[in-house]
Each structure stands twice: as C-alpha cells, then as structure tokens.
Amino acid sequence: MKLSKTALLFLAIGIFVILAAWLGMSYYQQGQEQSQLSEELSLVQLRLKKLPTQEQFSSQQGELESRLAKAESQLKSAKASLYWFLQSIEASDLFFELAEASQVEVTDISSPGLVTKTLEEVDLSGLSLTVTVEGDVPNLIDFIYKWTKEYPTGVVESVEIIVPEETDEEAEEEEIETEEERPSATVNLLIYTYEGD
C-alpha cells in the first residue's frame, strides 16, 4: 500500500507533534524534579549549617570530659562520706557496748569526718572521733583500755580526765542532793583504715 505525499506529510507532522509533546512533558517533569531537588538541597545545606563543626565537637568533648571528671570526683567523695558514715555507726555502737561493759556513760560522740595521713609513704584514711564519758576513774581507764584492745588500728591521741574536787560544803550538800558531779574523760581517737587503689 502506497501512501500519498500528503498522507506521509500528515504522518510525519503527527509523529513530530507526538515527539514534541513527549519532549515537552519530559522537560516539564525534569524542571519540577530539579526544583524539588533544589529545595531539598537548600534544606540539607541549612541543616548542615546548624550541625556543630569539628571545633564545636572538640569543645563539647572537653566540656563533657570535665563534667565526667567532676562527677567521678563527687562519686568518690560520696563513697568516702558513706564509708565514714558506716565507720562512724560501727564505732558508735562499739563505744556504747564498751561503755556498758566498763560501767561508764557515753555523754557525747563527735567527729569532723575522715582525715588522710601518710605513714611510711602509705596513705591512710582515719576516722577522727572525740568521745566524752562519765564514771568512776578506774572505770574510765578500763573503758579506754578496752577500746584500744578492740581497735588495734586505733590511736588514742589525747585523754583529759576531769575529777571534780569536793569541799566540806559540797560533801554536806551531796547528802541533801542526789545528783552529783562525776569524773569524766574526753578522749580524742583516730581509727586508721587503709583503702588501696
């Protein structure tokens, strides 16, 4: 079948129109994709600008390391405080037991907390205590003796025993009054403990 020249011309024009329409749609779609990609690229660039730089990461790392070191120091301090608290409770319980056995009365226990001392190039922690007890002088001495036996790592740093003097007037008043001043001892103690690394 032979096509006339006009039919071929219309066919060619039709194919050209279809190709032109197809190219136009492709170009339009490409334009839309390009504008969408440009918007996405702008957003990504904006986000990248907001991201911290290497210098900011370095400074943040330094700050975080500093905070970590501070937190570790606080943890160590809290552990030491807790350790001191437990040691203090143990020592207080023992004081009352020894006082009862020695027939003296513990009237005061105080502690400034843990102290650190170096003996023979070894760091030692020590629980410093000040104890006041009342009772007869032999019983006060017995109490101190029993304490040193119970705590071989303890040191009696000082002892002050106060024995009230009695005058004739006070002796007469004592017969009337039931409450009398009793001998007392204030003992400064240090209980050493070793905490290795």
Sequence and secondary structure as in RCSB ss.txt:
>XXXX:A:sequence
MKLSKTALLFLAIGIFVILAAWLGMSYYQQGQEQSQLSEELSLVQLRLKKLPTQEQFSSQQGELESRLAKAESQL
KSAKASLYWFLQSIEASDLFFELAEASQVEVTDISSPGLVTKTLEEVDLSGLSLTVTVEGDVPNLIDFIYKWTKE
YPTGVVESVEIIVPEETDEEAEEEEIETEEERPSATVNLLIYTYEGD
>XXXX:A:secstr
    HHHHHHHHHHHHHHHHHHHHHHHHHHHHHHHHHHHHHHHHHHHHHHS  HHHHHHHHHHHHHHHHHHHHHH
HHHHHHHHHHHHHHHHHHHHHHHHHHHT EEEEEEEEEEEEEEETTEEEEEEEEEEEEES HHHHHHHHHHHHHH
 TTEEEEEEEEE     HHHHHHHHH S     EEEEEEEEEE    
